[in-house]
Amino acid sequence: MGFVVTSLIFAVVGIIASFGAGICCNRGPSTNLLHLTLIITATVCCWMMWAIVYLAQLKPLIVPVLSEGE
């Protein structure tokens, strides 16, 4: 899977979690806003962590150098 496909998967999971929290935990407008904010923040943070790790492996900054004896 590529970068775009997995990013879309993160977006879809975030949207599903937002709707699920709205349906399951409907306690008022301020609580719903808090739940939505927490879900969006968690989704974005998880996506950013995955993206950083993915891109670091795609184009590493440090290239291993083998000596003649190895």
N, CA, C, O and CB atoms as a CASP TS submission, in Angstrom:
PFRMAT TS
TARGET T0000
AUTHOR 0000-0000-0000
METHOD Language model
MODEL 1
PARENT N/A
ATOM      1  N   MET     1       0.839  -1.181   0.000  1.00  0.00           N
ATOM      2  CA  MET     1       0.000   0.000   0.000  1.00  0.00           C
ATOM      3  C   MET     1       0.879   1.238   0.000  1.00  0.00           C
ATOM      4  O   MET     1       1.943   1.261   0.619  1.00  0.00           O
ATOM      5  CB  MET     1      -0.952   0.002   1.210  1.00  0.00           C
ATOM      6  N   GLY     2       0.437   2.230  -0.677  1.00  0.00           N
ATOM      7  CA  GLY     2       1.204   3.446  -0.776  1.00  0.00           C
ATOM      8  C   GLY     2       0.815   4.462   0.281  1.00  0.00           C
ATOM      9  O   GLY     2      -0.026   4.219   1.146  1.00  0.00           O
ATOM     10  N   PHE     3       1.456   5.597   0.172  1.00  0.00           N
ATOM     11  CA  PHE     3       1.251   6.674   1.135  1.00  0.00           C
ATOM     12  C   PHE     3      -0.178   7.211   1.078  1.00  0.00           C
ATOM     13  O   PHE     3      -0.795   7.451   2.116  1.00  0.00           O
ATOM     14  CB  PHE     3       2.244   7.805   0.881  1.00  0.00           C
ATOM     15  N   VAL     4      -0.694   7.396  -0.115  1.00  0.00           N
ATOM     16  CA  VAL     4      -2.025   7.985  -0.277  1.00  0.00           C
ATOM     17  C   VAL     4      -3.114   7.033   0.207  1.00  0.00           C
ATOM     18  O   VAL     4      -4.064   7.454   0.866  1.00  0.00           O
ATOM     19  CB  VAL     4      -2.269   8.357  -1.742  1.00  0.00           C
ATOM     20  N   VAL     5      -2.975   5.755  -0.118  1.00  0.00           N
ATOM     21  CA  VAL     5      -3.994   4.772   0.278  1.00  0.00           C
ATOM     22  C   VAL     5      -4.075   4.669   1.795  1.00  0.00           C
ATOM     23  O   VAL     5      -5.167   4.660   2.363  1.00  0.00           O
ATOM     24  CB  VAL     5      -3.684   3.389  -0.332  1.00  0.00           C
ATOM     25  N   THR     6      -2.928   4.592   2.447  1.00  0.00           N
ATOM     26  CA  THR     6      -2.939   4.477   3.902  1.00  0.00           C
ATOM     27  C   THR     6      -3.418   5.769   4.549  1.00  0.00           C
ATOM     28  O   THR     6      -4.073   5.726   5.590  1.00  0.00           O
ATOM     29  CB  THR     6      -1.547   4.115   4.420  1.00  0.00           C
ATOM     30  N   SER     7      -3.107   6.910   3.959  1.00  0.00           N
ATOM     31  CA  SER     7      -3.625   8.175   4.481  1.00  0.00           C
ATOM     32  C   SER     7      -5.151   8.219   4.383  1.00  0.00           C
ATOM     33  O   SER     7      -5.820   8.709   5.293  1.00  0.00           O
ATOM     34  CB  SER     7      -3.009   9.365   3.719  1.00  0.00           C
ATOM     35  N   LEU     8      -5.694   7.710   3.291  1.00  0.00           N
ATOM     36  CA  LEU     8      -7.149   7.642   3.156  1.00  0.00           C
ATOM     37  C   LEU     8      -7.765   6.685   4.176  1.00  0.00           C
ATOM     38  O   LEU     8      -8.856   6.935   4.688  1.00  0.00           O
ATOM     39  CB  LEU     8      -7.525   7.207   1.741  1.00  0.00           C
ATOM     40  N   ILE     9      -7.072   5.604   4.464  1.00  0.00           N
ATOM     41  CA  ILE     9      -7.559   4.667   5.477  1.00  0.00           C
ATOM     42  C   ILE     9      -7.621   5.352   6.838  1.00  0.00           C
ATOM     43  O   ILE     9      -8.592   5.170   7.573  1.00  0.00           O
ATOM     44  CB  ILE     9      -6.655   3.414   5.544  1.00  0.00           C
ATOM     45  N   PHE    10      -6.602   6.134   7.187  1.00  0.00           N
ATOM     46  CA  PHE    10      -6.624   6.884   8.437  1.00  0.00           C
ATOM     47  C   PHE    10      -7.798   7.862   8.465  1.00  0.00           C
ATOM     48  O   PHE    10      -8.466   7.997   9.490  1.00  0.00           O
ATOM     49  CB  PHE    10      -5.303   7.637   8.631  1.00  0.00           C
ATOM     50  N   ALA    11      -8.053   8.542   7.352  1.00  0.00           N
ATOM     51  CA  ALA    11      -9.158   9.500   7.288  1.00  0.00           C
ATOM     52  C   ALA    11     -10.499   8.789   7.468  1.00  0.00           C
ATOM     53  O   ALA    11     -11.367   9.275   8.193  1.00  0.00           O
ATOM     54  CB  ALA    11      -9.135  10.263   5.948  1.00  0.00           C
ATOM     55  N   VAL    12     -10.668   7.656   6.818  1.00  0.00           N
ATOM     56  CA  VAL    12     -11.927   6.908   6.932  1.00  0.00           C
ATOM     57  C   VAL    12     -12.130   6.401   8.349  1.00  0.00           C
ATOM     58  O   VAL    12     -13.240   6.471   8.877  1.00  0.00           O
ATOM     59  CB  VAL    12     -11.948   5.730   5.947  1.00  0.00           C
ATOM     60  N   VAL    13     -11.085   5.896   8.967  1.00  0.00           N
ATOM     61  CA  VAL    13     -11.199   5.419  10.350  1.00  0.00           C
ATOM     62  C   VAL    13     -11.556   6.579  11.280  1.00  0.00           C
ATOM     63  O   VAL    13     -12.367   6.410  12.191  1.00  0.00           O
ATOM     64  CB  VAL    13      -9.878   4.748  10.810  1.00  0.00           C
ATOM     65  N   GLY    14     -10.963   7.750  11.061  1.00  0.00           N
ATOM     66  CA  GLY    14     -11.293   8.920  11.870  1.00  0.00           C
ATOM     67  C   GLY    14     -12.740   9.350  11.709  1.00  0.00           C
ATOM     68  O   GLY    14     -13.394   9.717  12.685  1.00  0.00           O
ATOM     69  N   ILE    15     -13.243   9.307  10.479  1.00  0.00           N
ATOM     70  CA  ILE    15     -14.638   9.676  10.232  1.00  0.00           C
ATOM     71  C   ILE    15     -15.592   8.675  10.869  1.00  0.00           C
ATOM     72  O   ILE    15     -16.596   9.062  11.467  1.00  0.00           O
ATOM     73  CB  ILE    15     -14.909   9.773   8.729  1.00  0.00           C
ATOM     74  N   ILE    16     -15.279   7.392  10.742  1.00  0.00           N
ATOM     75  CA  ILE    16     -16.123   6.358  11.362  1.00  0.00           C
ATOM     76  C   ILE    16     -16.121   6.496  12.876  1.00  0.00           C
ATOM     77  O   ILE    16     -17.166   6.365  13.513  1.00  0.00           O
ATOM     78  CB  ILE    16     -15.641   4.953  10.961  1.00  0.00           C
ATOM     79  N   ALA    17     -14.950   6.759  13.460  1.00  0.00           N
ATOM     80  CA  ALA    17     -14.869   6.935  14.912  1.00  0.00           C
ATOM     81  C   ALA    17     -15.642   8.175  15.356  1.00  0.00           C
ATOM     82  O   ALA    17     -16.253   8.169  16.424  1.00  0.00           O
ATOM     83  CB  ALA    17     -13.402   7.039  15.359  1.00  0.00           C
ATOM     84  N   SER    18     -15.623   9.222  14.565  1.00  0.00           N
ATOM     85  CA  SER    18     -16.373  10.438  14.909  1.00  0.00           C
ATOM     86  C   SER    18     -17.876  10.176  14.905  1.00  0.00           C
ATOM     87  O   SER    18     -18.586  10.591  15.821  1.00  0.00           O
ATOM     88  CB  SER    18     -16.038  11.573  13.927  1.00  0.00           C
ATOM     89  N   PHE    19     -18.353   9.494  13.883  1.00  0.00           N
ATOM     90  CA  PHE    19     -19.777   9.159  13.841  1.00  0.00           C
ATOM     91  C   PHE    19     -20.147   8.189  14.956  1.00  0.00           C
ATOM     92  O   PHE    19     -21.214   8.311  15.558  1.00  0.00           O
ATOM     93  CB  PHE    19     -20.145   8.558  12.482  1.00  0.00           C
ATOM     94  N   GLY    20     -19.278   7.234  15.231  1.00  0.00           N
ATOM     95  CA  GLY    20     -19.546   6.284  16.312  1.00  0.00           C
ATOM     96  C   GLY    20     -19.628   6.957  17.668  1.00  0.00           C
ATOM     97  O   GLY    20     -20.486   6.615  18.481  1.00  0.00           O
ATOM     98  N   ALA    21     -18.750   7.905  17.916  1.00  0.00           N
ATOM     99  CA  ALA    21     -18.795   8.627  19.192  1.00  0.00           C
ATOM    100  C   ALA    21     -20.034   9.503  19.273  1.00  0.00           C
ATOM    101  O   ALA    21     -20.620   9.656  20.344  1.00  0.00           O
ATOM    102  CB  ALA    21     -17.533   9.483  19.375  1.00  0.00           C
ATOM    103  N   GLY    22     -20.434  10.076  18.150  1.00  0.00           N
ATOM    104  CA  GLY    22     -21.646  10.892  18.145  1.00  0.00           C
ATOM    105  C   GLY    22     -22.898  10.080  18.409  1.00  0.00           C
ATOM    106  O   GLY    22     -23.840  10.570  19.032  1.00  0.00           O
ATOM    107  N   ILE    23     -22.913   8.850  17.941  1.00  0.00           N
ATOM    108  CA  ILE    23     -24.088   7.991  18.145  1.00  0.00           C
ATOM    109  C   ILE    23     -24.086   7.370  19.538  1.00  0.00           C
ATOM    110  O   ILE    23     -25.121   7.343  20.203  1.00  0.00           O
ATOM    111  CB  ILE    23     -24.132   6.884  17.082  1.00  0.00           C
ATOM    112  N   CYS    24     -22.941   6.876  19.981  1.00  0.00           N
ATOM    113  CA  CYS    24     -22.867   6.159  21.259  1.00  0.00           C
ATOM    114  C   CYS    24     -22.833   7.085  22.471  1.00  0.00           C
ATOM    115  O   CYS    24     -23.417   6.765  23.507  1.00  0.00           O
ATOM    116  CB  CYS    24     -21.646   5.278  21.276  1.00  0.00           C
ATOM    117  N   CYS    25     -22.168   8.210  22.359  1.00  0.00           N
ATOM    118  CA  CYS    25     -21.941   9.083  23.517  1.00  0.00           C
ATOM    119  C   CYS    25     -22.580  10.441  23.304  1.00  0.00           C
ATOM    120  O   CYS    25     -21.887  11.458  23.334  1.00  0.00           O
ATOM    121  CB  CYS    25     -20.441   9.247  23.785  1.00  0.00           C
ATOM    122  N   ASN    26     -23.881  10.480  23.091  1.00  0.00           N
ATOM    123  CA  ASN    26     -24.595  11.724  22.842  1.00  0.00           C
ATOM    124  C   ASN    26     -25.071  12.294  24.170  1.00  0.00           C
ATOM    125  O   ASN    26     -26.138  11.927  24.661  1.00  0.00           O
ATOM    126  CB  ASN    26     -25.789  11.501  21.874  1.00  0.00           C
ATOM    127  N   ARG    27     -24.268  13.203  24.761  1.00  0.00           N
ATOM    128  CA  ARG    27     -24.597  13.746  26.080  1.00  0.00           C
ATOM    129  C   ARG    27     -24.762  15.249  26.091  1.00  0.00           C
ATOM    130  O   ARG    27     -24.959  15.821  27.163  1.00  0.00           O
ATOM    131  CB  ARG    27     -23.542  13.366  27.059  1.00  0.00           C
ATOM    132  N   GLY    28     -24.694  15.901  24.983  1.00  0.00           N
ATOM    133  CA  GLY    28     -24.829  17.350  24.944  1.00  0.00           C
ATOM    134  C   GLY    28     -23.828  17.944  23.979  1.00  0.00           C
ATOM    135  O   GLY    28     -22.869  17.282  23.582  1.00  0.00           O
ATOM    136  N   PRO    29     -24.052  19.206  23.596  1.00  0.00           N
ATOM    137  CA  PRO    29     -23.183  19.790  22.569  1.00  0.00           C
ATOM    138  C   PRO    29     -21.730  19.963  23.006  1.00  0.00           C
ATOM    139  O   PRO    29     -20.822  19.740  22.205  1.00  0.00           O
ATOM    140  CB  PRO    29     -23.728  21.118  22.156  1.00  0.00           C
ATOM    141  N   SER    30     -21.491  20.355  24.256  1.00  0.00           N
ATOM    142  CA  SER    30     -20.099  20.570  24.673  1.00  0.00           C
ATOM    143  C   SER    30     -19.356  19.247  24.816  1.00  0.00           C
ATOM    144  O   SER    30     -18.174  19.172  24.481  1.00  0.00           O
ATOM    145  CB  SER    30     -20.051  21.344  25.999  1.00  0.00           C
ATOM    146  N   THR    31     -20.006  18.222  25.297  1.00  0.00           N
ATOM    147  CA  THR    31     -19.367  16.911  25.431  1.00  0.00           C
ATOM    148  C   THR    31     -19.116  16.300  24.062  1.00  0.00           C
ATOM    149  O   THR    31     -18.076  15.683  23.832  1.00  0.00           O
ATOM    150  CB  THR    31     -20.234  15.969  26.283  1.00  0.00           C
ATOM    151  N   ASN    32     -20.069  16.472  23.152  1.00  0.00           N
ATOM    152  CA  ASN    32     -19.874  15.964  21.791  1.00  0.00           C
ATOM    153  C   ASN    32     -18.704  16.663  21.111  1.00  0.00           C
ATOM    154  O   ASN    32     -17.938  16.029  20.385  1.00  0.00           O
ATOM    155  CB  ASN    32     -21.151  16.148  20.961  1.00  0.00           C
ATOM    156  N   LEU    33     -18.563  17.971  21.341  1.00  0.00           N
ATOM    157  CA  LEU    33     -17.445  18.714  20.768  1.00  0.00           C
ATOM    158  C   LEU    33     -16.119  18.224  21.349  1.00  0.00           C
ATOM    159  O   LEU    33     -15.130  18.109  20.626  1.00  0.00           O
ATOM    160  CB  LEU    33     -17.615  20.221  21.021  1.00  0.00           C
ATOM    161  N   LEU    34     -16.098  17.939  22.639  1.00  0.00           N
ATOM    162  CA  LEU    34     -14.886  17.408  23.275  1.00  0.00           C
ATOM    163  C   LEU    34     -14.523  16.041  22.688  1.00  0.00           C
ATOM    164  O   LEU    34     -13.360  15.787  22.376  1.00  0.00           O
ATOM    165  CB  LEU    34     -15.083  17.296  24.805  1.00  0.00           C
ATOM    166  N   HIS    35     -15.504  15.177  22.542  1.00  0.00           N
ATOM    167  CA  HIS    35     -15.245  13.854  21.961  1.00  0.00           C
ATOM    168  C   HIS    35     -14.730  13.973  20.534  1.00  0.00           C
ATOM    169  O   HIS    35     -13.780  13.290  20.153  1.00  0.00           O
ATOM    170  CB  HIS    35     -16.516  12.995  21.989  1.00  0.00           C
ATOM    171  N   LEU    36     -15.354  14.835  19.750  1.00  0.00           N
ATOM    172  CA  LEU    36     -14.934  15.025  18.367  1.00  0.00           C
ATOM    173  C   LEU    36     -13.512  15.586  18.291  1.00  0.00           C
ATOM    174  O   LEU    36     -12.715  15.162  17.455  1.00  0.00           O
ATOM    175  CB  LEU    36     -15.908  15.957  17.642  1.00  0.00           C
ATOM    176  N   THR    37     -13.204  16.530  19.159  1.00  0.00           N
ATOM    177  CA  THR    37     -11.862  17.105  19.189  1.00  0.00           C
ATOM    178  C   THR    37     -10.823  16.057  19.564  1.00  0.00           C
ATOM    179  O   THR    37      -9.756  16.000  18.953  1.00  0.00           O
ATOM    180  CB  THR    37     -11.806  18.274  20.171  1.00  0.00           C
ATOM    181  N   LEU    38     -11.116  15.235  20.549  1.00  0.00           N
ATOM    182  CA  LEU    38     -10.177  14.191  20.963  1.00  0.00           C
ATOM    183  C   LEU    38      -9.968  13.148  19.866  1.00  0.00           C
ATOM    184  O   LEU    38      -8.843  12.698  19.651  1.00  0.00           O
ATOM    185  CB  LEU    38     -10.676  13.511  22.236  1.00  0.00           C
ATOM    186  N   ILE    39     -11.026  12.765  19.180  1.00  0.00           N
ATOM    187  CA  ILE    39     -10.909  11.767  18.116  1.00  0.00           C
ATOM    188  C   ILE    39     -10.111  12.323  16.938  1.00  0.00           C
ATOM    189  O   ILE    39      -9.249  11.633  16.393  1.00  0.00           O
ATOM    190  CB  ILE    39     -12.303  11.315  17.646  1.00  0.00           C
ATOM    191  N   ILE    40     -10.390  13.558  16.545  1.00  0.00           N
ATOM    192  CA  ILE    40      -9.647  14.152  15.431  1.00  0.00           C
ATOM    193  C   ILE    40      -8.175  14.319  15.792  1.00  0.00           C
ATOM    194  O   ILE    40      -7.298  14.046  14.972  1.00  0.00           O
ATOM    195  CB  ILE    40     -10.254  15.512  15.040  1.00  0.00           C
ATOM    196  N   THR    41      -7.902  14.767  17.023  1.00  0.00           N
ATOM    197  CA  THR    41      -6.517  14.930  17.465  1.00  0.00           C
ATOM    198  C   THR    41      -5.782  13.595  17.485  1.00  0.00           C
ATOM    199  O   THR    41      -4.641  13.509  17.031  1.00  0.00           O
ATOM    200  CB  THR    41      -6.473  15.571  18.854  1.00  0.00           C
ATOM    201  N   ALA    42      -6.423  12.557  18.003  1.00  0.00           N
ATOM    202  CA  ALA    42      -5.799  11.231  18.046  1.00  0.00           C
ATOM    203  C   ALA    42      -5.543  10.693  16.644  1.00  0.00           C
ATOM    204  O   ALA    42      -4.495  10.101  16.386  1.00  0.00           O
ATOM    205  CB  ALA    42      -6.679  10.252  18.826  1.00  0.00           C
ATOM    206  N   THR    43      -6.498  10.896  15.735  1.00  0.00           N
ATOM    207  CA  THR    43      -6.330  10.423  14.359  1.00  0.00           C
ATOM    208  C   THR    43      -5.184  11.140  13.663  1.00  0.00           C
ATOM    209  O   THR    43      -4.371  10.506  12.991  1.00  0.00           O
ATOM    210  CB  THR    43      -7.621  10.616  13.568  1.00  0.00           C
ATOM    211  N   VAL    44      -5.113  12.450  13.818  1.00  0.00           N
ATOM    212  CA  VAL    44      -4.045  13.218  13.178  1.00  0.00           C
ATOM    213  C   VAL    44      -2.681  12.862  13.766  1.00  0.00           C
ATOM    214  O   VAL    44      -1.703  12.739  13.029  1.00  0.00           O
ATOM    215  CB  VAL    44      -4.306  14.721  13.329  1.00  0.00           C
ATOM    216  N   CYS    45      -2.609  12.696  15.078  1.00  0.00           N
ATOM    217  CA  CYS    45      -1.335  12.329  15.714  1.00  0.00           C
ATOM    218  C   CYS    45      -0.864  10.944  15.273  1.00  0.00           C
ATOM    219  O   CYS    45       0.319  10.751  14.994  1.00  0.00           O
ATOM    220  CB  CYS    45      -1.474  12.369  17.239  1.00  0.00           C
ATOM    221  N   CYS    46      -1.777   9.990  15.212  1.00  0.00           N
ATOM    222  CA  CYS    46      -1.404   8.646  14.747  1.00  0.00           C
ATOM    223  C   CYS    46      -0.968   8.677  13.293  1.00  0.00           C
ATOM    224  O   CYS    46       0.002   8.017  12.920  1.00  0.00           O
ATOM    225  CB  CYS    46      -2.575   7.668  14.921  1.00  0.00           C
ATOM    226  N   TRP    47      -1.684   9.446  12.460  1.00  0.00           N
ATOM    227  CA  TRP    47      -1.296   9.547  11.051  1.00  0.00           C
ATOM    228  C   TRP    47       0.073  10.195  10.906  1.00  0.00           C
ATOM    229  O   TRP    47       0.894   9.739  10.111  1.00  0.00           O
ATOM    230  CB  TRP    47      -2.339  10.345  10.263  1.00  0.00           C
ATOM    231  N   MET    48       0.326  11.256  11.668  1.00  0.00           N
ATOM    232  CA  MET    48       1.623  11.926  11.567  1.00  0.00           C
ATOM    233  C   MET    48       2.760  11.008  12.006  1.00  0.00           C
ATOM    234  O   MET    48       3.825  11.005  11.389  1.00  0.00           O
ATOM    235  CB  MET    48       1.628  13.202  12.411  1.00  0.00           C
ATOM    236  N   MET    49       2.545  10.234  13.059  1.00  0.00           N
ATOM    237  CA  MET    49       3.570   9.287  13.502  1.00  0.00           C
ATOM    238  C   MET    49       3.833   8.245  12.423  1.00  0.00           C
ATOM    239  O   MET    49       4.988   7.934  12.129  1.00  0.00           O
ATOM    240  CB  MET    49       3.145   8.600  14.814  1.00  0.00           C
ATOM    241  N   TRP    50       2.771   7.703  11.831  1.00  0.00           N
ATOM    242  CA  TRP    50       2.944   6.727  10.759  1.00  0.00           C
ATOM    243  C   TRP    50       3.651   7.356   9.565  1.00  0.00           C
ATOM    244  O   TRP    50       4.546   6.743   8.984  1.00  0.00           O
ATOM    245  CB  TRP    50       1.589   6.153  10.331  1.00  0.00           C
ATOM    246  N   ALA    51       3.256   8.579   9.190  1.00  0.00           N
ATOM    247  CA  ALA    51       3.843   9.239   8.018  1.00  0.00           C
ATOM    248  C   ALA    51       5.324   9.518   8.226  1.00  0.00           C
ATOM    249  O   ALA    51       6.120   9.344   7.304  1.00  0.00           O
ATOM    250  CB  ALA    51       3.104  10.545   7.714  1.00  0.00           C
ATOM    251  N   ILE    52       5.703   9.947   9.422  1.00  0.00           N
ATOM    252  CA  ILE    52       7.113  10.222   9.701  1.00  0.00           C
ATOM    253  C   ILE    52       7.934   8.945   9.608  1.00  0.00           C
ATOM    254  O   ILE    52       9.011   8.945   9.013  1.00  0.00           O
ATOM    255  CB  ILE    52       7.276  10.858  11.090  1.00  0.00           C
ATOM    256  N   VAL    53       7.442   7.863  10.186  1.00  0.00           N
ATOM    257  CA  VAL    53       8.168   6.591  10.138  1.00  0.00           C
ATOM    258  C   VAL    53       8.243   6.070   8.704  1.00  0.00           C
ATOM    259  O   VAL    53       9.288   5.581   8.273  1.00  0.00           O
ATOM    260  CB  VAL    53       7.490   5.545  11.050  1.00  0.00           C
ATOM    261  N   TYR    54       7.137   6.174   7.965  1.00  0.00           N
ATOM    262  CA  TYR    54       7.105   5.699   6.575  1.00  0.00           C
ATOM    263  C   TYR    54       8.091   6.473   5.712  1.00  0.00           C
ATOM    264  O   TYR    54       8.861   5.877   4.958  1.00  0.00           O
ATOM    265  CB  TYR    54       5.688   5.825   5.993  1.00  0.00           C
ATOM    266  N   LEU    55       8.069   7.800   5.820  1.00  0.00           N
ATOM    267  CA  LEU    55       8.950   8.622   4.999  1.00  0.00           C
ATOM    268  C   LEU    55      10.405   8.489   5.417  1.00  0.00           C
ATOM    269  O   LEU    55      11.297   8.603   4.577  1.00  0.00           O
ATOM    270  CB  LEU    55       8.527  10.073   5.072  1.00  0.00           C
ATOM    271  N   ALA    56      10.665   8.249   6.703  1.00  0.00           N
ATOM    272  CA  ALA    56      12.042   8.048   7.150  1.00  0.00           C
ATOM    273  C   ALA    56      12.626   6.762   6.582  1.00  0.00           C
ATOM    274  O   ALA    56      13.822   6.699   6.298  1.00  0.00           O
ATOM    275  CB  ALA    56      12.107   8.022   8.675  1.00  0.00           C
ATOM    276  N   GLN    57      11.805   5.746   6.414  1.00  0.00           N
ATOM    277  CA  GLN    57      12.284   4.502   5.833  1.00  0.00           C
ATOM    278  C   GLN    57      12.380   4.600   4.315  1.00  0.00           C
ATOM    279  O   GLN    57      13.186   3.904   3.697  1.00  0.00           O
ATOM    280  CB  GLN    57      11.370   3.351   6.227  1.00  0.00           C
ATOM    281  N   LEU    58      11.573   5.446   3.722  1.00  0.00           N
ATOM    282  CA  LEU    58      11.569   5.608   2.266  1.00  0.00           C
ATOM    283  C   LEU    58      12.832   6.316   1.791  1.00  0.00           C
ATOM    284  O   LEU    58      13.409   5.933   0.773  1.00  0.00           O
ATOM    285  CB  LEU    58      10.330   6.390   1.817  1.00  0.00           C
ATOM    286  N   LYS    59      13.264   7.334   2.511  1.00  0.00           N
ATOM    287  CA  LYS    59      14.439   8.119   2.130  1.00  0.00           C
ATOM    288  C   LYS    59      15.285   8.367   3.380  1.00  0.00           C
ATOM    289  O   LYS    59      15.194   9.436   3.983  1.00  0.00           O
ATOM    290  CB  LYS    59      14.023   9.475   1.456  1.00  0.00           C
ATOM    291  N   PRO    60      16.106   7.389   3.775  1.00  0.00           N
ATOM    292  CA  PRO    60      16.885   7.549   5.005  1.00  0.00           C
ATOM    293  C   PRO    60      17.947   8.641   4.868  1.00  0.00           C
ATOM    294  O   PRO    60      18.507   8.854   3.793  1.00  0.00           O
ATOM    295  CB  PRO    60      17.548   6.226   5.380  1.00  0.00           C
ATOM    296  N   LEU    61      18.212   9.330   5.986  1.00  0.00           N
ATOM    297  CA  LEU    61      19.206  10.384   5.990  1.00  0.00           C
ATOM    298  C   LEU    61      20.617   9.831   6.101  1.00  0.00           C
ATOM    299  O   LEU    61      21.554  10.392   5.534  1.00  0.00           O
ATOM    300  CB  LEU    61      18.939  11.342   7.117  1.00  0.00           C
ATOM    301  N   ILE    62      20.769   8.734   6.830  1.00  0.00           N
ATOM    302  CA  ILE    62      22.084   8.141   7.040  1.00  0.00           C
ATOM    303  C   ILE    62      22.187   6.887   6.186  1.00  0.00           C
ATOM    304  O   ILE    62      21.357   5.985   6.298  1.00  0.00           O
ATOM    305  CB  ILE    62      22.326   7.815   8.547  1.00  0.00           C
ATOM    306  N   VAL    63      23.205   6.828   5.333  1.00  0.00           N
ATOM    307  CA  VAL    63      23.415   5.675   4.471  1.00  0.00           C
ATOM    308  C   VAL    63      24.516   4.809   5.099  1.00  0.00           C
ATOM    309  O   VAL    63      25.614   5.300   5.364  1.00  0.00           O
ATOM    310  CB  VAL    63      23.796   6.117   3.008  1.00  0.00           C
ATOM    311  N   PRO    64      24.230   3.545   5.333  1.00  0.00           N
ATOM    312  CA  PRO    64      25.264   2.687   5.919  1.00  0.00           C
ATOM    313  C   PRO    64      26.452   2.504   4.948  1.00  0.00           C
ATOM    314  O   PRO    64      26.272   2.326   3.743  1.00  0.00           O
ATOM    315  CB  PRO    64      24.660   1.309   6.293  1.00  0.00           C
ATOM    316  N   VAL    65      27.646   2.552   5.508  1.00  0.00           N
ATOM    317  CA  VAL    65      28.857   2.380   4.730  1.00  0.00           C
ATOM    318  C   VAL    65      29.556   1.120   5.219  1.00  0.00           C
ATOM    319  O   VAL    65      29.907   1.016   6.395  1.00  0.00           O
ATOM    320  CB  VAL    65      29.786   3.626   4.841  1.00  0.00           C
ATOM    321  N   LEU    66      29.755   0.178   4.331  1.00  0.00           N
ATOM    322  CA  LEU    66      30.430  -1.069   4.691  1.00  0.00           C
ATOM    323  C   LEU    66      31.934  -0.942   4.444  1.00  0.00           C
ATOM    324  O   LEU    66      32.373  -0.393   3.433  1.00  0.00           O
ATOM    325  CB  LEU    66      29.847  -2.259   3.888  1.00  0.00           C
ATOM    326  N   SER    67      32.695  -1.456   5.382  1.00  0.00           N
ATOM    327  CA  SER    67      34.146  -1.444   5.176  1.00  0.00           C
ATOM    328  C   SER    67      34.539  -2.651   4.328  1.00  0.00           C
ATOM    329  O   SER    67      33.715  -3.531   4.081  1.00  0.00           O
ATOM    330  CB  SER    67      34.909  -1.453   6.541  1.00  0.00           C
ATOM    331  N   GLU    68      35.765  -2.695   3.892  1.00  0.00           N
ATOM    332  CA  GLU    68      36.244  -3.774   3.021  1.00  0.00           C
ATOM    333  C   GLU    68      36.236  -5.137   3.720  1.00  0.00           C
ATOM    334  O   GLU    68      36.059  -6.163   3.062  1.00  0.00           O
ATOM    335  CB  GLU    68      37.652  -3.459   2.535  1.00  0.00           C
ATOM    336  N   GLY    69      36.425  -5.161   5.040  1.00  0.00           N
ATOM    337  CA  GLY    69      36.513  -6.426   5.761  1.00  0.00           C
ATOM    338  C   GLY    69      35.155  -7.068   6.016  1.00  0.00           C
ATOM    339  O   GLY    69      35.097  -8.250   6.357  1.00  0.00           O
ATOM    340  N   GLU    70      34.107  -6.357   5.868  1.00  0.00           N
ATOM    341  CA  GLU    70      32.784  -6.899   6.211  1.00  0.00           C
ATOM    342  C   GLU    70      32.079  -7.463   5.016  1.00  0.00           C
ATOM    343  O   GLU    70      30.957  -7.956   5.137  1.00  0.00           O
ATOM    344  CB  GLU    70      31.924  -5.839   6.839  1.00  0.00           C
TER
END
